[in-house]
Amino acid sequence: MGLAGAIVINLNAVVGSGIFALPALLFAAAGTFSPFALLIFACFYGCVMAVVAKLSTIFRQSGGPQLYAQHAFGPVVGFQVGWLSLLTNMIGASANFHVLVSYLAAIFPFFADPFVRLATIATLIAFFTAISISGTKRSVRAIELGTVLKLAPLLLLVVLGFAQNGVPTDVKLPVFSEVESIALLLAFAFSGADVAVAAAGETKEPRKTLMRAIFINLAGIAIFYALIMWAYIAIAPDPTNVDTPLAAAGEAVLGPMGSLMISVAAIFSTATFQLNVFVALPRIAYGMARRGLMPHVFAYVSPRFQTPVAAIAGYGAVVSVLALSGSFTALAVLMVSVEQILFTSSIAALVVMWWRNDAGLRDTMDARWLVIFPVAIGLVLWLFSQVPWDSVPPTLAFIGVGFVLYLLSRRGAVAQDGIELPEARA
């Protein structure tokens, strides 16, 4: 996977089904200031991404935040970070398959039948698992195709919206009486901008490529989101349509054909997001197995396709069970709190590695980090404070389950790899 592939992986981890509901919610909260709110928040969020990007320049193995935590704090913490990463992403993937079939049912009522719905979900999971197993290059090409199919209608909406209505210039500063809701919406909008680091082991020159991919993608996403918001403001569709605001905007510009165009784009967007998850996230389990934290079977690589077939198949199997049982709904609230735990672990790992001067890290960090660190820590702590208290007990319960799974996993584990640091700076 080269730079373009890493950018596409990061982009599709961010732009999923949420963009099709975000404009109405954000406009209701921030009004005409919402495009600027997106750009400003991207700068703050960029400080958190800078931490992950800096860590990505040190390691060249798969795992991402799990690998960073394992190196800084040892195998127990490393396992917990990997376990929580996999758990929340499997929950999210399970829920999104229901979202995807709901979009299909909106256009083709045939998919609304309960039996057909479950059969379609099972078929889609099997299909995405097969594509992911078939090879990293082939998977990335499929994701690139899906990216074009989902972004093209949205960019056309932006162009037509500006052509028919002009670019809005009036900006009214909002009264930030609901700062929390605005920030949480924005945090959701940018979530997943660093997911390509999980597949560092299958990336060309990962110590250079992944940092570039994170920042190029973040900048592109911020501009793209701002353009979508400006177009939404210019088109001014029915404000009561909060469930499908972009479809309403499409209808205002092109009539029923515009609404259909955006609905089809939503299907491609959600499907590409799902395939993206199946490509990136199983690499966490693969990396953990290679480093002796999970049963050795998950380290198996297909001789034909050169992909971690057991890790991908295992990921697909768990997602299938969750999606078909519907048990993910009660767990969805955990995703917000767990994401902040992962960011905290990465920030703490970078601090520890700086203190120990691992791989000469201290010599590569200049005065800019006197700004980056406080902003990143402040943003994560503030987002932590917005997490509902009722999500704390189940989060602690899953951490407890993680300790049990760690002890069980070690029985069938074989450490094939150590953690590699740059040779010249080790």
Stockholm file with secondary structure:
# STOCKHOLM 1.0

chainA/1-426         MGLAGAIVINLNAVVGSGIFALPALLFAAAGTFSPFALLIFACFYGCVMAVVAKLSTIFRQSGGPQLYAQHAFGPVVGFQVGWLSLLTNMIGASANFHVLVSYLAAIFPFFADPFVRLATIATLIAFFTAISISGTKRSVRAIELGTVLKLAPLLLLVVLGFAQNGVPTDVKLPVFSEVESIALLLAFAFSGADVAVAAAGETKEPRKTLMRAIFINLAGIAIFYALIMWAYIAIAPDPTNVDTPLAAAGEAVLGPMGSLMISVAAIFSTATFQLNVFVALPRIAYGMARRGLMPHVFAYVSPRFQTPVAAIAGYGAVVSVLALSGSFTALAVLMVSVEQILFTSSIAALVVMWWRNDAGLRDTMDARWLVIFPVAIGLVLWLFSQVPWDSVPPTLAFIGVGFVLYLLSRRGAVAQDGIELPEARA
#=GR chainA/1-426 SS CCHHHHHHHHHHHHSSSGGGTHHHHHHHHHGGGHHHHHHHHHHHHHHHHHHHHHHHTTCCSTTTHHHHHHHHHCHHHHHHHHHHHHHHHHHHHHHHHHHHHHHHHHHCGGGGSHHHHHHHHHHHHHHHHHHHHTCHHHHHHHHHHHHHHHHHHHHHHHHHHHHHHCCCCCCCCCCCTTHHHHHHHHHHHHTTTTGGGGGGGGSSSHHHHHHHHHHHHHHHHHHHHHHHHHHHHHHCCCTTCCSSHHHHHHHHHHTHHHHHHHHHHHHHHHHHHHHHHHHHTHHHHHHHHHBTSSCGGGGCCCTTTCSCHHHHHHHHHHHHHHHHHTTTGGGTTHHHHHHHHHHHHHHHHHHHHHHHTGGGGGGGCCTTHHHHHHHHHHHHHHHHHTSCGGGHHHHHHHHHHHHHHHHHHHHTCCBCCCCCCCGGGC
#=GC SS_cons         CCHHHHHHHHHHHHSSSGGGTHHHHHHHHHGGGHHHHHHHHHHHHHHHHHHHHHHHTTCCSTTTHHHHHHHHHCHHHHHHHHHHHHHHHHHHHHHHHHHHHHHHHHHCGGGGSHHHHHHHHHHHHHHHHHHHHTCHHHHHHHHHHHHHHHHHHHHHHHHHHHHHHCCCCCCCCCCCTTHHHHHHHHHHHHTTTTGGGGGGGGSSSHHHHHHHHHHHHHHHHHHHHHHHHHHHHHHCCCTTCCSSHHHHHHHHHHTHHHHHHHHHHHHHHHHHHHHHHHHHTHHHHHHHHHBTSSCGGGGCCCTTTCSCHHHHHHHHHHHHHHHHHTTTGGGTTHHHHHHHHHHHHHHHHHHHHHHHTGGGGGGGCCTTHHHHHHHHHHHHHHHHHTSCGGGHHHHHHHHHHHHHHHHHHHHTCCBCCCCCCCGGGC
//
